[in-house]
């Protein structure tokens, strides 16, 4: 994680935007096709709650904006990779 956390905030935001777009695209496509499972819907909610918690802890500990963005970036990139294979 140290390599990712050393990235600049604008680069992290760009990566987050792109991977979020890809995740939203895949999930929207699954919704349109009727193949979105209950487990995937639950995963959407749980991952956002976990990322928000980790982000809040990073901000409260004073680690900076990049550390606060990192939980969202990690989850977003993992989702994009996972959904790309479906």
Residue pairs with C-beta under 8 A, 6 or more apart in sequence:
1 70
1 74
4 12
4 70
4 73
4 74
5 66
5 67
5 70
7 15
7 66
8 66
9 65
9 66
9 69
12 66
12 69
12 70
12 73
13 69
15 73
15 77
16 69
16 72
16 73
16 76
19 73
19 76
19 77
19 79
19 80
20 76
22 80
22 83
22 84
23 76
23 79
23 80
23 83
26 80
26 83
26 84
26 86
27 36
27 40
27 44
27 83
30 36
30 40
30 86
47 75
47 79
50 71
50 75
51 71
51 72
51 75
54 70
54 71
55 68
55 69
55 70
55 71
55 72
56 68
58 64
58 67
58 68
58 70
58 71
59 67
59 68
61 67
